[in-house]
């Protein structure tokens, strides 16, 4: 079975899975914005691995590049695997 970047770019499965991961990350960002006005608590942004942690008594804000890279690689791996499985069953 051939697999290329062109096939991935045209795949609804690939784009759908990436969209789901993007929406999950967007939800963590919106949740962070809504609850940051309320209480003194530690909040994270990122799904499945947090890449931004803020809050607490001192009001620290830490950005973890490794967490962001892990999020991107996990999303790409799941999307490629899902596309491969769908293409396998369609042939």
C-alpha positions in Angstrom: 0.0 0.0 0.0 1.4 3.4 -1.0 1.4 6.1 1.5 2.5 9.7 0.8 2.0 13.3 1.9 -0.4 13.8 -1.0 -2.6 10.9 0.3 -2.6 12.4 3.8 -3.5 15.9 2.6 -6.5 14.5 0.8 -7.6 12.2 3.5 -10.7 13.1 5.5 -9.7 10.8 8.2 -6.3 12.5 8.7 -7.8 16.0 8.7 -10.6 14.9 11.0 -8.3 13.4 13.6 -6.1 16.5 13.5 -9.2 18.6 13.9 -10.3 16.6 17.0 -6.9 17.1 18.6 -7.0 20.9 17.7 -10.4 21.2 19.2 -9.3 19.4 22.4 -6.4 21.8 22.8 -8.7 24.7 22.1 -11.0 23.5 24.8 -8.2 23.4 27.4 -7.3 26.9 26.4 -10.9 28.1 26.7 -11.3 26.3 30.1 -8.1 28.0 31.2 -9.4 31.5 30.2 -12.8 31.0 31.9 -11.5 29.7 35.2 -8.5 32.0 35.5 -10.8 34.8 36.6 -12.2 32.7 39.5 -9.8 31.1 41.9 -6.2 30.7 42.7 -5.5 27.4 41.2 -3.0 25.8 38.8 -4.3 25.4 35.3 -2.9 23.6 32.3 -3.2 24.0 28.5 -2.6 21.1 26.2 -4.1 17.8 25.3 -3.0 15.0 25.9 0.3 16.5 27.4 0.1 19.9 29.0 2.5 22.4 27.5 1.5 25.5 29.5 1.0 25.5 33.2 0.0 28.7 35.1 -1.5 29.9 38.3 -0.9 29.0 41.9 -0.1 31.4 44.7 3.0 32.9 43.0 1.2 33.2 39.6 3.9 31.4 37.7 3.6 30.7 34.0 5.7 28.0 32.5 5.7 26.9 28.8 7.1 23.4 28.1 8.3 23.1 24.5 8.7 19.3 25.0 5.0 19.1 25.9 4.1 21.0 22.7 6.3 18.7 20.6 4.8 15.6 22.2 1.3 16.9 21.5 2.1 17.5 17.9 3.8 14.1 17.4 1.0 12.2 19.2 -1.6 13.9 17.1 0.3 13.2 13.9 0.9 9.6 14.9 -2.7 8.9 15.7 -3.9 10.7 12.5 -1.5 8.7 10.3 -2.4 5.4 12.0 -6.1 6.1 11.6 -5.7 7.0 8.0 -3.6 3.8 7.4 -6.3 1.7 9.1 -9.2 3.3 7.1 -7.2 2.9 3.8 -6.5 -0.8 4.7 -10.2 -1.5 5.1 -11.2 0.3 2.0 -9.0 -1.8 -0.2 
